[in-house]
């Protein structure tokens, strides 16, 4: 089976199919348009998205009245940064930006993929953080620059 478009997301559909197969992916795979995967039920699928879009946790790749195939993102090893002040937020944001480290924000938390150098920096700057295995809904993405923007 070749999947060429995302049908929707399991969190926003009205009536999910009674049977759900999952395709497990690491978050860095979500930015790729072409995949060859196997569902948790052993069915091989190919993903070749015709539109340029990232995959997300919960995206529905196939659905009929009995079955659906859904993306499920594996947990990432993250640093969850919780600065105490706007000063600390500015310091760590500046430092991460200088390192071109992608960050995400979820529910008041700043998330970056684990890196021992960033962990040491946070300790040095006395910025509160914790290490956590957590599922992210979308991929960490470097912000690119284009002359066409």
Protein Blocks (a to p, Z undefined) as FASTA:
>chain_A
ZZfbdfbdfklpfbdcfbdcdddddfklmmpcbdcdddfkopacddddfbdcdddehiaf
bdcfkbccddddddddddddddfbfklmmmmmmmmmmnopacddeehiacddddfklmmm
mmmnopacdddddddfbdcddddddfkZZ
